[in-house]
Amino acid sequence: MKRCFGSDTIAFDLTTDEPNAPVEQRHFTSFSAAAKEDADSRIRLGVHYPWDATDGLTLGENVANRVFTTKLRTR
């Protein structure tokens, strides 16, 4: 998203309709902050380890970079 919009510092809100969610709406100041919170949530749930989150964010960044530069480039 930060490549498509040309910035990582775009603020946005996300809303859920999940009735068991502790909060209905979340505010983020960047796409990276949202990705980090999402990765950290998997650790808090007990389904991943901290290095999984770190490696997953790195892998996601690498995949996004590859797709953006090869498949989504301006023709």
Biopython code that builds the backbone (N, CA, C, O; Angstrom):
import numpy as np
from Bio.PDB.StructureBuilder import StructureBuilder

atoms = [
    (1, "MET", "N", (0.824, -1.189, 0.000)),
    (1, "MET", "CA", (0.000, 0.000, 0.000)),
    (1, "MET", "C", (0.871, 1.256, 0.000)),
    (1, "MET", "O", (0.560, 2.234, -0.681)),
    (2, "LYS", "N", (1.957, 1.223, 0.764)),
    (2, "LYS", "CA", (2.781, 2.432, 0.815)),
    (2, "LYS", "C", (3.416, 2.725, -0.537)),
    (2, "LYS", "O", (3.662, 3.888, -0.857)),
    (3, "ARG", "N", (3.685, 1.704, -1.332)),
    (3, "ARG", "CA", (4.224, 1.942, -2.669)),
    (3, "ARG", "C", (3.146, 2.495, -3.600)),
    (3, "ARG", "O", (3.411, 3.399, -4.393)),
    (4, "CYS", "N", (1.941, 1.956, -3.505)),
    (4, "CYS", "CA", (0.843, 2.433, -4.363)),
    (4, "CYS", "C", (0.488, 3.882, -4.062)),
    (4, "CYS", "O", (0.226, 4.661, -4.979)),
    (5, "PHE", "N", (0.477, 4.248, -2.782)),
    (5, "PHE", "CA", (0.118, 5.603, -2.394)),
    (5, "PHE", "C", (1.314, 6.535, -2.321)),
    (5, "PHE", "O", (1.151, 7.746, -2.173)),
    (6, "GLY", "N", (2.516, 5.979, -2.423)),
    (6, "GLY", "CA", (3.721, 6.800, -2.419)),
    (6, "GLY", "C", (4.143, 7.300, -1.056)),
    (6, "GLY", "O", (4.998, 8.180, -0.954)),
    (7, "SER", "N", (3.552, 6.748, 0.001)),
    (7, "SER", "CA", (3.899, 7.180, 1.353)),
    (7, "SER", "C", (3.485, 6.106, 2.349)),
    (7, "SER", "O", (2.510, 5.386, 2.129)),
    (8, "ASP", "N", (4.219, 6.003, 3.428)),
    (8, "ASP", "CA", (3.845, 5.088, 4.501)),
    (8, "ASP", "C", (3.120, 5.821, 5.619)),
    (8, "ASP", "O", (2.591, 5.181, 6.527)),
    (9, "THR", "N", (3.084, 7.133, 5.575)),
    (9, "THR", "CA", (2.527, 7.921, 6.675)),
    (9, "THR", "C", (1.114, 8.411, 6.372)),
    (9, "THR", "O", (0.788, 9.571, 6.623)),
    (10, "ILE", "N", (0.294, 7.545, 5.844)),
    (10, "ILE", "CA", (-1.112, 7.858, 5.595)),
    (10, "ILE", "C", (-1.922, 7.285, 6.749)),
    (10, "ILE", "O", (-1.890, 6.080, 6.997)),
    (11, "ALA", "N", (-2.640, 8.139, 7.446)),
    (11, "ALA", "CA", (-3.460, 7.696, 8.568)),
    (11, "ALA", "C", (-4.770, 7.108, 8.045)),
    (11, "ALA", "O", (-5.327, 7.580, 7.054)),
    (12, "PHE", "N", (-5.247, 6.073, 8.729)),
    (12, "PHE", "CA", (-6.513, 5.453, 8.334)),
    (12, "PHE", "C", (-7.108, 4.706, 9.522)),
    (12, "PHE", "O", (-6.419, 4.412, 10.498)),
    (13, "ASP", "N", (-8.399, 4.406, 9.421)),
    (13, "ASP", "CA", (-9.119, 3.665, 10.448)),
    (13, "ASP", "C", (-9.632, 2.363, 9.857)),
    (13, "ASP", "O", (-10.000, 2.301, 8.684)),
    (14, "LEU", "N", (-9.653, 1.326, 10.681)),
    (14, "LEU", "CA", (-10.232, 0.047, 10.305)),
    (14, "LEU", "C", (-11.323, -0.288, 11.304)),
    (14, "LEU", "O", (-11.166, -0.060, 12.503)),
    (15, "THR", "N", (-12.414, -0.821, 10.817)),
    (15, "THR", "CA", (-13.549, -1.180, 11.659)),
    (15, "THR", "C", (-13.854, -2.655, 11.486)),
    (15, "THR", "O", (-13.749, -3.196, 10.385)),
    (16, "THR", "N", (-14.233, -3.302, 12.580)),
    (16, "THR", "CA", (-14.615, -4.708, 12.522)),
    (16, "THR", "C", (-16.069, -4.883, 12.945)),
    (16, "THR", "O", (-16.608, -4.101, 13.728)),
    (17, "ASP", "N", (-16.682, -5.924, 12.408)),
    (17, "ASP", "CA", (-18.032, -6.267, 12.845)),
    (17, "ASP", "C", (-18.009, -7.540, 13.702)),
    (17, "ASP", "O", (-19.050, -8.133, 13.985)),
    (18, "GLU", "N", (-16.814, -7.941, 14.104)),
    (18, "GLU", "CA", (-16.637, -9.111, 14.969)),
    (18, "GLU", "C", (-17.202, -8.795, 16.350)),
    (18, "GLU", "O", (-16.690, -7.906, 17.029)),
    (19, "PRO", "N", (-18.247, -9.506, 16.779)),
    (19, "PRO", "CA", (-18.873, -9.173, 18.068)),
    (19, "PRO", "C", (-17.983, -9.415, 19.280)),
    (19, "PRO", "O", (-18.216, -8.811, 20.327)),
    (20, "ASN", "N", (-16.973, -10.276, 19.179)),
    (20, "ASN", "CA", (-16.095, -10.566, 20.307)),
    (20, "ASN", "C", (-14.826, -9.726, 20.318)),
    (20, "ASN", "O", (-13.975, -9.913, 21.188)),
    (21, "ALA", "N", (-14.683, -8.812, 19.378)),
    (21, "ALA", "CA", (-13.487, -7.963, 19.328)),
    (21, "ALA", "C", (-13.487, -7.003, 20.517)),
    (21, "ALA", "O", (-14.533, -6.463, 20.878)),
    (22, "PRO", "N", (-12.316, -6.789, 21.127)),
    (22, "PRO", "CA", (-12.267, -5.881, 22.281)),
    (22, "PRO", "C", (-12.526, -4.415, 21.897)),
    (22, "PRO", "O", (-13.002, -3.636, 22.723)),
    (23, "VAL", "N", (-12.220, -4.045, 20.672)),
    (23, "VAL", "CA", (-12.521, -2.700, 20.175)),
    (23, "VAL", "C", (-13.123, -2.833, 18.779)),
    (23, "VAL", "O", (-12.797, -3.760, 18.038)),
    (24, "GLU", "N", (-13.992, -1.911, 18.433)),
    (24, "GLU", "CA", (-14.654, -1.964, 17.134)),
    (24, "GLU", "C", (-13.853, -1.250, 16.049)),
    (24, "GLU", "O", (-13.886, -1.637, 14.881)),
    (25, "GLN", "N", (-13.134, -0.205, 16.449)),
    (25, "GLN", "CA", (-12.399, 0.577, 15.465)),
    (25, "GLN", "C", (-10.963, 0.800, 15.927)),
    (25, "GLN", "O", (-10.707, 1.047, 17.106)),
    (26, "ARG", "N", (-10.022, 0.708, 14.970)),
    (26, "ARG", "CA", (-8.606, 0.945, 15.238)),
    (26, "ARG", "C", (-8.132, 2.072, 14.334)),
    (26, "ARG", "O", (-8.543, 2.171, 13.178)),
    (27, "HIS", "N", (-7.270, 2.912, 14.867)),
    (27, "HIS", "CA", (-6.686, 4.015, 14.104)),
    (27, "HIS", "C", (-5.195, 3.745, 13.943)),
    (27, "HIS", "O", (-4.510, 3.389, 14.902)),
    (28, "PHE", "N", (-4.701, 3.917, 12.719)),
    (28, "PHE", "CA", (-3.283, 3.721, 12.430)),
    (28, "PHE", "C", (-2.738, 4.976, 11.761)),
    (28, "PHE", "O", (-3.451, 5.655, 11.022)),
    (29, "THR", "N", (-1.475, 5.278, 12.022)),
    (29, "THR", "CA", (-0.840, 6.446, 11.417)),
    (29, "THR", "C", (0.011, 6.069, 10.214)),
    (29, "THR", "O", (0.535, 6.943, 9.522)),
    (30, "SER", "N", (0.154, 4.745, 9.959)),
    (30, "SER", "CA", (0.928, 4.292, 8.803)),
    (30, "SER", "C", (0.562, 2.843, 8.483)),
    (30, "SER", "O", (0.012, 2.122, 9.316)),
    (31, "PHE", "N", (0.880, 2.441, 7.262)),
    (31, "PHE", "CA", (0.666, 1.050, 6.862)),
    (31, "PHE", "C", (1.597, 0.130, 7.639)),
    (31, "PHE", "O", (1.221, -0.988, 7.990)),
    (32, "SER", "N", (2.812, 0.602, 7.908)),
    (32, "SER", "CA", (3.768, -0.196, 8.668)),
    (32, "SER", "C", (3.280, -0.444, 10.093)),
    (32, "SER", "O", (3.475, -1.531, 10.636)),
    (33, "ALA", "N", (2.655, 0.547, 10.692)),
    (33, "ALA", "CA", (2.128, 0.382, 12.051)),
    (33, "ALA", "C", (1.026, -0.671, 12.071)),
    (33, "ALA", "O", (0.952, -1.470, 13.005)),
    (34, "ALA", "N", (0.188, -0.682, 11.075)),
    (34, "ALA", "CA", (-0.873, -1.688, 10.990)),
    (34, "ALA", "C", (-0.284, -3.080, 10.792)),
    (34, "ALA", "O", (-0.735, -4.041, 11.415)),
    (35, "ALA", "N", (0.714, -3.190, 9.935)),
    (35, "ALA", "CA", (1.350, -4.488, 9.685)),
    (35, "ALA", "C", (2.029, -4.995, 10.958)),
    (35, "ALA", "O", (1.936, -6.179, 11.281)),
    (36, "LYS", "N", (2.710, -4.109, 11.679)),
    (36, "LYS", "CA", (3.397, -4.492, 12.914)),
    (36, "LYS", "C", (2.397, -4.954, 13.964)),
    (36, "LYS", "O", (2.628, -5.959, 14.637)),
    (37, "GLU", "N", (1.295, -4.237, 14.111)),
    (37, "GLU", "CA", (0.283, -4.638, 15.090)),
    (37, "GLU", "C", (-0.319, -5.991, 14.720)),
    (37, "GLU", "O", (-0.566, -6.827, 15.589)),
    (38, "ASP", "N", (-0.548, -6.198, 13.445)),
    (38, "ASP", "CA", (-1.091, -7.476, 12.991)),
    (38, "ASP", "C", (-0.107, -8.611, 13.289)),
    (38, "ASP", "O", (-0.507, -9.665, 13.784)),
    (39, "ALA", "N", (1.163, -8.398, 12.991)),
    (39, "ALA", "CA", (2.179, -9.417, 13.262)),
    (39, "ALA", "C", (2.285, -9.692, 14.765)),
    (39, "ALA", "O", (2.382, -10.847, 15.179)),
    (40, "ASP", "N", (2.267, -8.650, 15.565)),
    (40, "ASP", "CA", (2.358, -8.811, 17.016)),
    (40, "ASP", "C", (1.139, -9.532, 17.591)),
    (40, "ASP", "O", (1.250, -10.236, 18.595)),
    (41, "SER", "N", (-0.011, -9.361, 16.965)),
    (41, "SER", "CA", (-1.224, -10.018, 17.471)),
    (41, "SER", "C", (-1.096, -11.533, 17.405)),
    (41, "SER", "O", (-1.641, -12.237, 18.255)),
    (42, "ARG", "N", (-0.386, -12.038, 16.414)),
    (42, "ARG", "CA", (-0.193, -13.484, 16.284)),
    (42, "ARG", "C", (0.674, -14.022, 17.419)),
    (42, "ARG", "O", (0.511, -15.168, 17.839)),
    (43, "ILE", "N", (1.591, -13.199, 17.915)),
    (43, "ILE", "CA", (2.418, -13.599, 19.052)),
    (43, "ILE", "C", (1.555, -13.644, 20.313)),
    (43, "ILE", "O", (1.628, -14.591, 21.097)),
    (44, "ARG", "N", (0.735, -12.605, 20.496)),
    (44, "ARG", "CA", (-0.129, -12.555, 21.687)),
    (44, "ARG", "C", (-1.141, -13.702, 21.704)),
    (44, "ARG", "O", (-1.529, -14.177, 22.771)),
    (45, "LEU", "N", (-1.564, -14.144, 20.518)),
    (45, "LEU", "CA", (-2.494, -15.280, 20.448)),
    (45, "LEU", "C", (-1.807, -16.603, 20.768)),
    (45, "LEU", "O", (-2.470, -17.607, 21.031)),
    (46, "GLY", "N", (-0.482, -16.600, 20.743)),
    (46, "GLY", "CA", (0.270, -17.804, 21.044)),
    (46, "GLY", "C", (0.456, -18.734, 19.870)),
    (46, "GLY", "O", (0.818, -19.895, 20.058)),
    (47, "VAL", "N", (0.216, -18.249, 18.652)),
    (47, "VAL", "CA", (0.356, -19.106, 17.468)),
    (47, "VAL", "C", (1.662, -18.870, 16.713)),
    (47, "VAL", "O", (1.990, -19.617, 15.792)),
    (48, "HIS", "N", (2.412, -17.826, 17.104)),
    (48, "HIS", "CA", (3.701, -17.546, 16.480)),
    (48, "HIS", "C", (4.683, -17.049, 17.525)),
    (48, "HIS", "O", (4.300, -16.651, 18.626)),
    (49, "TYR", "N", (5.950, -17.081, 17.159)),
    (49, "TYR", "CA", (7.030, -16.569, 18.002)),
    (49, "TYR", "C", (7.473, -15.208, 17.471)),
    (49, "TYR", "O", (7.180, -14.869, 16.324)),
    (50, "PRO", "N", (8.175, -14.424, 18.292)),
    (50, "PRO", "CA", (8.608, -13.097, 17.842)),
    (50, "PRO", "C", (9.397, -13.125, 16.529)),
    (50, "PRO", "O", (9.207, -12.254, 15.680)),
    (51, "TRP", "N", (10.268, -14.103, 16.355)),
    (51, "TRP", "CA", (11.043, -14.158, 15.113)),
    (51, "TRP", "C", (10.151, -14.476, 13.911)),
    (51, "TRP", "O", (10.485, -14.100, 12.787)),
    (52, "ASP", "N", (9.030, -15.158, 14.126)),
    (52, "ASP", "CA", (8.084, -15.382, 13.033)),
    (52, "ASP", "C", (7.522, -14.051, 12.540)),
    (52, "ASP", "O", (7.412, -13.819, 11.336)),
    (53, "ALA", "N", (7.172, -13.186, 13.479)),
    (53, "ALA", "CA", (6.617, -11.878, 13.112)),
    (53, "ALA", "C", (7.651, -11.042, 12.374)),
    (53, "ALA", "O", (7.346, -10.428, 11.351)),
    (54, "THR", "N", (8.875, -11.018, 12.894)),
    (54, "THR", "CA", (9.940, -10.246, 12.249)),
    (54, "THR", "C", (10.222, -10.772, 10.848)),
    (54, "THR", "O", (10.301, -10.002, 9.890)),
    (55, "ASP", "N", (10.372, -12.082, 10.737)),
    (55, "ASP", "CA", (10.652, -12.681, 9.429)),
    (55, "ASP", "C", (9.475, -12.517, 8.479)),
    (55, "ASP", "O", (9.667, -12.304, 7.282)),
    (56, "GLY", "N", (8.255, -12.616, 9.005)),
    (56, "GLY", "CA", (7.068, -12.449, 8.168)),
    (56, "GLY", "C", (6.954, -11.039, 7.603)),
    (56, "GLY", "O", (6.586, -10.854, 6.443)),
    (57, "LEU", "N", (7.270, -10.049, 8.428)),
    (57, "LEU", "CA", (7.234, -8.666, 7.942)),
    (57, "LEU", "C", (8.300, -8.437, 6.871)),
    (57, "LEU", "O", (8.056, -7.754, 5.877)),
    (58, "THR", "N", (9.473, -9.011, 7.084)),
    (58, "THR", "CA", (10.552, -8.892, 6.091)),
    (58, "THR", "C", (10.159, -9.589, 4.797)),
    (58, "THR", "O", (10.337, -9.028, 3.716)),
    (59, "LEU", "N", (9.631, -10.798, 4.891)),
    (59, "LEU", "CA", (9.210, -11.530, 3.708)),
    (59, "LEU", "C", (8.110, -10.776, 2.968)),
    (59, "LEU", "O", (8.145, -10.675, 1.741)),
    (60, "GLY", "N", (7.142, -10.250, 3.700)),
    (60, "GLY", "CA", (6.066, -9.484, 3.079)),
    (60, "GLY", "C", (6.584, -8.265, 2.344)),
    (60, "GLY", "O", (6.120, -7.946, 1.249)),
    (61, "GLU", "N", (7.542, -7.586, 2.944)),
    (61, "GLU", "CA", (8.152, -6.412, 2.311)),
    (61, "GLU", "C", (8.874, -6.813, 1.024)),
    (61, "GLU", "O", (8.777, -6.121, 0.011)),
    (62, "ASN", "N", (9.597, -7.935, 1.070)),
    (62, "ASN", "CA", (10.319, -8.402, -0.118)),
    (62, "ASN", "C", (9.373, -8.823, -1.235)),
    (62, "ASN", "O", (9.611, -8.513, -2.403)),
    (63, "VAL", "N", (8.301, -9.527, -0.881)),
    (63, "VAL", "CA", (7.321, -9.948, -1.885)),
    (63, "VAL", "C", (6.632, -8.725, -2.487)),
    (63, "VAL", "O", (6.468, -8.637, -3.704)),
    (64, "ALA", "N", (6.227, -7.782, -1.633)),
    (64, "ALA", "CA", (5.566, -6.568, -2.129)),
    (64, "ALA", "C", (6.483, -5.793, -3.066)),
    (64, "ALA", "O", (6.041, -5.305, -4.107)),
    (65, "ASN", "N", (7.742, -5.680, -2.706)),
    (65, "ASN", "CA", (8.707, -4.975, -3.552)),
    (65, "ASN", "C", (8.836, -5.661, -4.912)),
    (65, "ASN", "O", (8.836, -5.001, -5.951)),
    (66, "ARG", "N", (8.943, -6.976, -4.896)),
    (66, "ARG", "CA", (9.086, -7.737, -6.147)),
    (66, "ARG", "C", (7.847, -7.580, -7.032)),
    (66, "ARG", "O", (7.965, -7.322, -8.230)),
    (67, "VAL", "N", (6.669, -7.736, -6.444)),
    (67, "VAL", "CA", (5.421, -7.613, -7.219)),
    (67, "VAL", "C", (5.263, -6.195, -7.751)),
    (67, "VAL", "O", (4.899, -5.997, -8.910)),
    (68, "PHE", "N", (5.536, -5.220, -6.910)),
    (68, "PHE", "CA", (5.362, -3.837, -7.338)),
    (68, "PHE", "C", (6.310, -3.467, -8.473)),
    (68, "PHE", "O", (5.918, -2.772, -9.410)),
    (69, "THR", "N", (7.558, -3.930, -8.391)),
    (69, "THR", "CA", (8.534, -3.543, -9.414)),
    (69, "THR", "C", (8.441, -4.370, -10.692)),
    (69, "THR", "O", (8.926, -3.940, -11.738)),
    (70, "THR", "N", (7.823, -5.553, -10.625)),
    (70, "THR", "CA", (7.756, -6.396, -11.826)),
    (70, "THR", "C", (6.366, -6.484, -12.433)),
    (70, "THR", "O", (6.237, -6.542, -13.656)),
    (71, "LYS", "N", (5.344, -6.494, -11.628)),
    (71, "LYS", "CA", (3.979, -6.698, -12.118)),
    (71, "LYS", "C", (3.121, -5.443, -12.109)),
    (71, "LYS", "O", (2.211, -5.309, -12.926)),
    (72, "LEU", "N", (3.398, -4.536, -11.208)),
    (72, "LEU", "CA", (2.557, -3.343, -11.068)),
    (72, "LEU", "C", (3.210, -2.073, -11.558)),
    (72, "LEU", "O", (2.694, -0.977, -11.341)),
    (73, "ARG", "N", (4.335, -2.214, -12.213)),
    (73, "ARG", "CA", (5.034, -1.022, -12.697)),
    (73, "ARG", "C", (4.212, -0.340, -13.797)),
    (73, "ARG", "O", (3.399, -0.974, -14.469)),
    (74, "THR", "N", (4.441, 0.940, -13.959)),
    (74, "THR", "CA", (3.741, 1.713, -14.978)),
    (74, "THR", "C", (4.216, 1.278, -16.356)),
    (74, "THR", "O", (5.415, 1.154, -16.604)),
    (75, "ARG", "N", (3.285, 1.055, -17.222)),
    (75, "ARG", "CA", (3.648, 0.633, -18.589)),
    (75, "ARG", "C", (3.808, 1.831, -19.488)),
    (75, "ARG", "O", (4.110, 1.679, -20.672)),
]
sb = StructureBuilder()
sb.init_structure("model")
sb.init_model(0)
sb.init_chain("A")
sb.init_seg("    ")
for serial, (resi, resn, name, xyz) in enumerate(atoms, 1):
    if name == "N":
        sb.init_residue(resn, " ", resi, " ")
    sb.init_atom(name, np.array(xyz, "f"), 0.0, 1.0, " ", f" {name:<3s}", serial, name[0])
structure = sb.get_structure()
